[in-house]
Amino acid sequence: MDQPSIDRLRAQPVRAGQLWIGGKQRPSTDGAVLDVISPIDGSRLTTIADASATDVEKAVSAAREAFDNGIWSRADPAERKKVLHRIAELIESHALELAVLGVRDNGTEISMALKAEPGSAANTFRYYAEAIDKVYGEIAPTANNVLSLIHREPVGVVGAIVPWNFPLMIGAWKIAPALAAGNSVVLKPAETASLSLLRLAELCHEAGLPEGVFNVVTGRGAVAGEALGLSMDVDILAFTGSGAVGRRLLEYSARSNLKRVYLELGGKSPNIVFADAPDLDAAAKTAAFGIFRNSGQVCVAGSRLLVERSIHGEFVERVSAIAGKMKVGDPLDLSTQAGAINSLGQLEKTLAFVARAKAEGARIRTGGERVLQETGGFYMAPTVLDAVRPDMEVACEEVFGPVLAVLPFEDEAEAIRIANSTAYGLASAVWTSNLSRAHRMVRAIKAGVVHVNTYGGADITVPLGGVKQSGNGYDKSLHALEKYIDLKTAWIAL
């Protein structure tokens, strides 16, 4: 990756995004479009189709027809494997194009986006390509006069709704295992990050994925997302996003066909630093980058920093110094460490969180304001809030911006109480040299992921999912396949 190549791609005009239904690009039925505003400079980048409920049903019908005719659902696993490998290869060969397109759309810094978006997506497609022809049925231990076979079959039509922070990565986490298992997919991207997923649809078609097996409907969640949730012909909904929308999807399931709904929702993840952490400098740097990369717009971000009181003052100084020196700016500049906030609305929401925290008694150690406003883009300084209490809004609710809430604790018991005091349970971390304490904390913290002496980096081989109001079901790993497979028993009298 070099800056001239990035600059060349940045200068290219972006085609208007159309719906991808049945292997073809289509405008919305009524011709409606949405403007795509780049968070880099606030300019209008292009438009995307604003799908109606009718458009969504057309996509669902195309997916159902493809599933029922068996061109993909009944294809040999080895054949599906070949196509998924070709998709991975095409993503890799177009990696820089996809990364730059995504950054222009959502503002993630390019140094992170290249690995986290096309890099991760290619690895995900390749992982499930290799996995699917290694999933076996079972023979149950029944009486001698009975043969009982347990078959694994694709479920049908999967509706996937993904957020704007890492659309290609999170999209692949849902698309790849669903396709590997033989399902058809209708994907609804976020209004503010659809472009890279529309390009992915083209690459899937080029790789030989049959028409109708993968469809993309862009547009507003209140229209296209609702239509997908209420569709009587969608068998599964897989969603990553806010708790409010997750609740709505559960309601849509109840109002329609009782489709299964898998939710990866918000987090307020605790990053817990004990005085005996093996390397406080490494812990401070990791704490800063664990919240401020992608301007805090990461579902597993370590947004609560819990520090043992004996090192609290010193450690907060270290983190604040790192945060204050981070380069915020143009996300297509390779030297940028924190890119843009995805939209003006998200920036304003984040600034309002900081204002309310300050009114409640929190102290701003660094940041707390909008920066680079003269660019027209949506940027915010990395913000460290000290003197935060566990009952404050900023300690309980997901901000989804570059805001770190620091809370001191006295001992292990208090650290556990604070860590588990929110409605969320997605990710967490513990920094300690005490092996026994590390194991105790892993057991005691209510979260889907507990890092020890690190933060982030868990790859495709392990599951990602939350507990409590962070959701249900798992992305990544072989466990993700379980969402997209039905078990069928054959009970055969001999």
C-alpha positions in Angstrom: 0.0 0.0 0.0 1.4 3.4 -1.0 0.0 6.9 -0.8 0.1 7.6 -4.6 -2.1 4.6 -5.2 -4.5 5.7 -2.5 -4.6 9.2 -3.9 -5.4 7.9 -7.4 -8.3 5.9 -6.2 -9.5 8.8 -4.1 -9.8 10.9 -7.2 -11.9 8.5 -9.1 -15.7 9.3 -9.3 -18.0 6.9 -7.6 -20.8 5.3 -9.5 -24.3 5.7 -8.2 -25.2 2.6 -6.2 -28.1 0.5 -7.4 -29.8 -2.5 -5.8 -28.4 -5.9 -6.6 -31.3 -8.3 -7.1 -31.2 -11.6 -8.9 -27.7 -11.1 -10.2 -28.4 -7.7 -11.8 -28.2 -4.0 -10.9 -31.6 -2.3 -10.6 -32.8 1.1 -9.5 -35.4 1.3 -6.8 -39.0 0.8 -8.1 -39.8 4.4 -7.7 -36.4 5.7 -8.6 -35.7 7.1 -5.1 -32.1 7.6 -4.0 -30.2 8.7 -1.0 -27.2 11.0 -1.0 -23.9 9.5 0.2 -22.1 12.1 2.2 -18.4 11.5 2.8 -17.3 12.1 6.4 -13.9 13.0 5.1 -15.0 16.5 3.9 -18.8 16.5 4.1 -19.1 16.4 0.4 -21.7 14.5 -1.6 -19.9 11.4 -2.9 -22.6 9.7 -4.9 -26.1 8.3 -4.4 -27.5 4.9 -3.5 -30.9 3.5 -4.3 -33.5 4.0 -1.6 -35.2 0.6 -1.6 -39.0 0.3 -1.0 -40.7 -2.6 0.7 -41.6 -3.8 -2.8 -37.9 -3.8 -3.7 -37.1 -5.8 -0.6 -39.8 -8.4 -1.5 -38.3 -8.7 -5.0 -34.9 -9.5 -3.5 -36.4 -12.0 -1.1 -38.3 -13.6 -3.9 -35.1 -13.9 -5.9 -33.4 -15.5 -3.0 -36.2 -17.9 -2.4 -36.3 -18.9 -6.0 -32.6 -19.6 -6.1 -32.8 -21.6 -2.9 -35.8 -23.7 -4.0 -34.3 -24.5 -7.4 -31.3 -26.0 -5.7 -28.6 -24.4 -7.9 -26.7 -23.5 -4.7 -28.5 -25.1 -1.8 -28.2 -28.6 -3.3 -24.8 -28.0 -4.8 -22.0 -30.3 -3.5 -20.1 -28.7 -0.7 -16.9 -29.0 -2.8 -18.6 -26.9 -5.5 -19.6 -24.2 -3.0 -16.1 -24.3 -1.7 -14.6 -23.5 -5.1 -16.9 -20.4 -5.5 -16.2 -19.1 -2.0 -12.4 -19.4 -2.7 -12.8 -17.4 -5.9 -14.7 -14.7 -4.0 -11.8 -14.5 -1.5 -9.3 -14.3 -4.3 -11.3 -11.5 -6.0 -11.6 -9.6 -2.7 -7.8 -9.8 -2.3 -7.1 -8.7 -5.9 -9.4 -5.7 -5.4 -8.4 -5.0 -1.8 -7.1 -1.5 -2.1 -10.0 -0.4 -4.3 -12.5 -1.9 -1.7 -10.6 -0.3 1.2 -10.5 3.2 -0.3 -14.1 3.0 -1.4 -15.1 2.0 2.1 -13.1 4.8 3.7 -14.6 7.4 1.4 -18.0 6.2 2.6 -17.5 5.7 6.3 -14.3 7.4 7.4 -12.2 4.6 8.9 -8.5 5.3 8.7 -7.0 3.5 5.7 -4.1 1.9 7.7 -6.7 0.0 9.7 -9.3 -0.4 7.0 -7.2 -2.4 4.5 -6.6 -5.2 7.1 -9.9 -5.0 8.9 -12.1 -4.8 5.8 -11.0 -6.6 2.6 -8.2 -8.4 4.5 -10.6 -9.8 7.0 -13.4 -10.4 4.5 -11.1 -12.5 2.3 -9.9 -14.6 5.2 -13.5 -15.1 6.3 -14.7 -16.4 2.9 -11.6 -18.6 2.7 -12.2 -20.0 6.3 -15.8 -21.0 5.6 -14.9 -22.3 2.1 -12.5 -24.8 3.8 -14.9 -25.6 6.7 -18.0 -26.5 4.8 -16.9 -29.8 3.3 -15.7 -30.9 6.8 -19.1 -30.7 8.5 -20.5 -34.2 9.1 -23.9 -35.6 9.9 -24.4 -37.9 12.8 -25.6 -41.4 13.7 -27.5 -41.5 17.0 -26.8 -44.4 19.4 -30.3 -46.0 19.2 -31.5 -49.5 19.6 -30.3 -52.1 17.2 -33.6 -52.2 15.3 -33.4 -48.5 14.4 -31.1 -46.4 12.4 -31.3 -42.7 13.3 -29.5 -40.2 11.1 -29.1 -36.5 11.9 -28.8 -34.5 8.7 -27.5 -30.9 8.5 -29.4 -28.8 6.0 -29.4 -25.1 4.9 -32.3 -23.2 6.4 -33.4 -21.1 3.5 -33.3 -17.3 3.1 -31.1 -15.3 5.4 -31.7 -11.6 5.9 -28.6 -9.9 7.1 -28.4 -6.3 8.4 -25.0 -4.8 9.0 -23.7 -1.5 10.5 -21.5 1.2 9.1 -18.3 0.9 11.1 -16.8 -2.2 9.4 -19.4 -3.1 6.7 -17.2 -5.5 4.7 -15.8 -7.4 7.6 -19.1 -7.7 9.5 -20.9 -8.4 6.3 -18.5 -11.3 5.5 -19.0 -12.7 9.0 -22.7 -13.2 8.1 -22.6 -13.8 4.4 -19.8 -16.3 4.2 -21.1 -19.0 6.6 -24.7 -18.5 5.4 -23.6 -19.1 1.8 -21.2 -21.9 2.8 -24.1 -23.8 4.4 -26.1 -23.5 1.2 -28.5 -20.6 2.0 -29.5 -17.6 -0.1 -28.9 -14.1 1.4 -30.5 -10.7 1.2 -28.2 -8.1 2.7 -29.2 -4.7 3.9 -26.2 -2.4 4.6 -26.3 0.8 6.6 -27.4 3.9 4.8 -24.0 5.5 5.4 -21.8 2.6 4.4 -23.2 0.6 1.4 -20.7 1.1 -1.4 -18.2 -1.6 -0.6 -20.9 -4.2 -0.1 -22.5 -3.3 -3.5 -19.0 -3.9 -5.0 -18.8 -7.2 -3.2 -22.0 -8.3 -4.9 -20.4 -7.7 -8.2 -17.3 -9.7 -7.2 -19.5 -12.6 -6.0 -21.2 -12.6 -9.4 -17.9 -12.6 -11.2 -16.7 -15.5 -9.0 -19.6 -17.6 -10.2 -22.2 -17.3 -7.4 -25.5 -18.2 -9.1 -28.1 -15.4 -9.7 -30.3 -14.7 -6.7 -28.2 -16.4 -4.1 -26.8 -13.1 -2.9 -28.8 -9.9 -3.1 -28.2 -6.4 -1.7 -30.9 -3.8 -0.9 -29.8 -0.4 0.2 -31.9 2.3 1.8 -33.4 3.4 5.0 -33.7 1.0 8.0 -37.2 2.2 8.7 -38.3 1.1 5.3 -35.9 -1.6 3.8 -34.9 -3.0 7.2 -38.5 -3.2 8.4 -39.6 -4.9 5.2 -36.8 -7.5 5.6 -37.8 -8.1 9.2 -41.5 -8.5 8.4 -41.1 -10.6 5.3 -42.9 -13.9 5.6 -40.3 -15.6 3.4 -37.1 -14.7 5.3 -36.2 -17.6 7.6 -33.3 -16.0 9.6 -32.3 -12.5 10.5 -28.7 -11.8 11.4 -28.1 -8.3 12.7 -25.2 -6.2 14.1 -26.1 -2.8 15.5 -28.0 -1.0 18.2 -30.1 -2.5 20.9 -33.1 -0.3 19.9 -33.1 -1.8 16.4 -32.5 -5.3 17.7 -35.6 -5.1 19.8 -37.5 -3.9 16.8 -36.3 -6.9 14.8 -37.6 -9.2 17.5 -41.0 -7.5 17.3 -41.0 -7.9 13.5 -40.3 -11.6 14.0 -43.2 -12.0 16.3 -45.5 -10.1 13.9 -44.5 -12.2 10.9 -43.3 -15.8 10.6 -41.4 -16.2 13.9 -38.1 -16.1 12.0 -35.0 -16.7 14.1 -33.2 -13.5 15.0 -29.6 -13.4 15.9 -28.3 -10.2 17.4 -24.9 -8.7 18.0 -25.7 -5.5 19.8 -23.8 -2.8 21.8 -21.1 -3.0 24.3 -19.6 -1.0 27.2 -16.5 -3.1 27.5 -14.3 -2.8 30.6 -10.5 -2.7 30.2 -9.2 -3.6 33.7 -5.7 -2.7 34.7 -4.2 -4.0 37.9 -1.1 -2.5 39.5 0.8 -5.7 38.7 0.2 -5.5 35.0 3.3 -6.9 33.3 4.0 -3.7 31.2 2.1 -0.5 32.1 3.4 1.3 29.0 2.1 -1.4 26.8 -1.2 -1.4 28.7 -1.6 2.3 28.3 -0.9 2.3 24.6 -3.2 -0.6 24.1 -5.9 1.1 26.1 -5.7 4.2 24.0 -5.7 2.5 20.7 -8.4 0.0 21.9 -10.8 2.9 22.1 -9.6 5.6 19.7 -8.9 3.6 16.5 -11.7 4.2 14.1 -12.6 7.1 16.4 -14.1 4.7 18.9 -16.6 3.3 16.4 -15.9 -0.3 17.2 -18.5 -2.6 18.9 -15.8 -4.2 21.1 -14.0 -1.0 21.9 -12.6 -0.8 25.5 -14.7 2.3 26.3 -14.4 1.8 30.1 -10.9 1.9 31.6 -10.9 0.5 35.2 -7.6 1.2 36.9 -6.5 0.0 40.4 -6.4 3.1 42.6 -2.8 2.8 43.6 -1.7 3.5 40.0 -4.7 5.4 38.8 -3.2 8.9 38.6 0.0 7.8 36.9 -1.8 5.5 34.5 -4.4 8.0 33.4 -1.6 10.5 32.7 0.0 7.9 30.4 -3.2 7.2 28.5 -4.1 10.9 28.2 -0.6 11.7 26.9 -0.9 9.1 24.2 -4.5 10.2 23.3 -3.4 13.8 23.1 -0.6 13.0 20.6 -2.7 10.8 18.3 -3.0 12.2 14.7 -6.7 12.8 13.9 -7.4 13.6 10.3 -7.9 12.6 6.7 -8.5 8.9 6.9 -7.0 8.3 3.5 -3.6 9.6 4.8 -1.5 6.7 5.8 -0.1 8.6 8.8 -3.6 9.2 10.3 -4.3 7.3 13.5 -7.9 8.2 14.1 -10.2 9.0 11.1 -13.6 10.5 10.8 -16.8 10.1 12.7 -19.2 8.4 10.3 -21.8 11.2 10.1 -22.6 14.6 11.4 -25.4 13.1 13.5 -23.1 10.6 15.1 -20.6 13.4 15.9 -23.2 15.5 17.5 -24.5 12.6 19.5 -21.0 11.9 20.8 -20.3 15.5 21.7 -23.6 15.5 23.7 -22.5 12.5 25.7 -19.4 14.4 26.7 -21.3 17.5 27.7 -23.7 15.5 29.9 -20.8 13.6 31.5 -19.1 16.9 32.3 -22.4 18.2 33.8 -22.5 15.0 36.0 -19.1 15.7 37.4 -16.7 13.9 35.0 -13.4 15.7 34.3 -12.0 16.0 30.7 -8.3 15.1 30.8 -7.9 15.6 27.0 -10.1 16.1 24.0 -13.8 16.6 24.3 -14.3 18.8 21.2 -14.8 18.8 17.5 -11.7 19.4 15.5 -10.8 20.1 11.8 -14.2 21.7 11.2 -12.6 23.8 8.5 -12.3 20.6 6.3 -16.0 20.1 6.3 -15.5 16.7 7.7 -16.7 15.1 10.9 -13.7 14.8 13.3 -13.4 14.7 17.1 -10.4 14.7 19.4 -9.7 11.5 21.4 -11.4 12.2 24.7 -10.4 10.9 28.2 -12.9 11.4 31.0 -11.7 11.0 34.5 -13.6 11.1 37.8 -16.3 8.9 36.3 -18.7 7.1 38.6 -20.3 3.7 37.7 -23.8 5.2 37.7 -23.0 7.9 35.2 -24.6 7.7 31.7 -21.1 7.7 30.1 -20.2 4.7 32.2 -23.3 2.7 31.4 -24.4 3.6 27.8 -22.5 2.9 24.5 -21.2 6.2 23.1 -19.8 4.7 19.9 -17.3 7.5 19.6 -13.7 8.4 20.7 -14.6 8.7 24.4 -12.9 6.8 27.2 -14.5 6.7 30.7 -11.9 6.1 33.5 -13.1 4.5 36.8 -10.8 3.7 39.7 -11.2 0.5 41.8 -9.7 -0.7 45.1 -9.5 -4.5 44.7 -10.4 -7.4 42.6 -14.0 -7.7 44.0 -14.7 -4.1 43.2 -13.3 -4.4 39.7 -15.7 -7.3 39.0 -18.6 -5.4 40.4 -17.9 -2.4 38.2 -17.1 -4.5 35.2 -20.5 -6.3 35.4 -22.5 -3.3 36.4 -23.8 -2.4 32.9 -26.5 -4.0 30.8 -23.9 -5.1 28.2 -21.6 -8.1 28.0 -19.6 -8.1 24.7 -15.9 -7.7 25.3 -13.5 -7.0 28.2 -9.8 -7.2 29.2 -7.7 -7.8 32.3 -4.1 -6.8 32.7 -2.2 -8.7 35.5 0.9 -10.8 36.1 -1.0 -13.0 38.5 -2.1 -16.1 36.6 -4.6 -17.2 39.2 -6.2 -13.7 39.2 -6.4 -13.8 35.4 -8.3 -17.1 35.5 -10.6 -15.8 38.2 -11.4 -12.7 36.3 -12.0 -14.6 33.0 -14.6 -16.7 34.9 -16.2 -13.7 36.8 -16.6 -11.2 34.0 -19.8 -11.5 32.2 -18.7 -11.0 28.6 -18.4 -12.9 25.4 -14.7 -12.2 25.1 -12.2 -11.7 27.9 -8.7 -10.6 26.7 -5.7 -11.1 29.1 -2.8 -8.7 28.8 -3.9 -7.5 25.4 -7.0 -6.0 23.8 -8.4 -7.0 20.4 -6.8 -9.3 17.8 -9.1 -12.3 18.2 -9.2 -13.9 14.8 -11.8 -15.9 12.7 -11.0 -19.1 14.6 -12.9 -18.0 17.8 -16.5 -16.9 18.2 -17.7 -13.4 18.8 -20.9 -12.9 20.6 -22.4 -11.2 23.6 -24.3 -11.9 26.8 -27.0 -9.9 28.5 -28.1 -7.0 26.3 -25.2 -7.4 23.9 -27.2 -10.1 22.1 -27.2 -13.7 21.2 -25.6 -16.1 18.7 -22.1 -16.0 17.4 -20.2 -14.6 14.4 -16.9 -16.1 13.4 -15.5 -19.6 14.0 -17.2 -22.9 13.2 -19.9 -22.0 15.7 -21.3 -19.4 13.3 -22.4 -22.1 11.0 -24.9 -23.3 13.6 -27.0 -20.3 13.0 -27.5 -21.2 9.3 -28.1 -24.9 9.5 -31.2 -26.9 10.4 -30.9 -30.4 12.0 -33.2 -33.1 10.5 -33.7 -36.5 12.1 -34.3 -39.6 9.9 -35.7 -42.4 12.1 -35.5 -45.6 10.1 -36.9 -48.9 11.3 -34.6 -51.8 10.3 
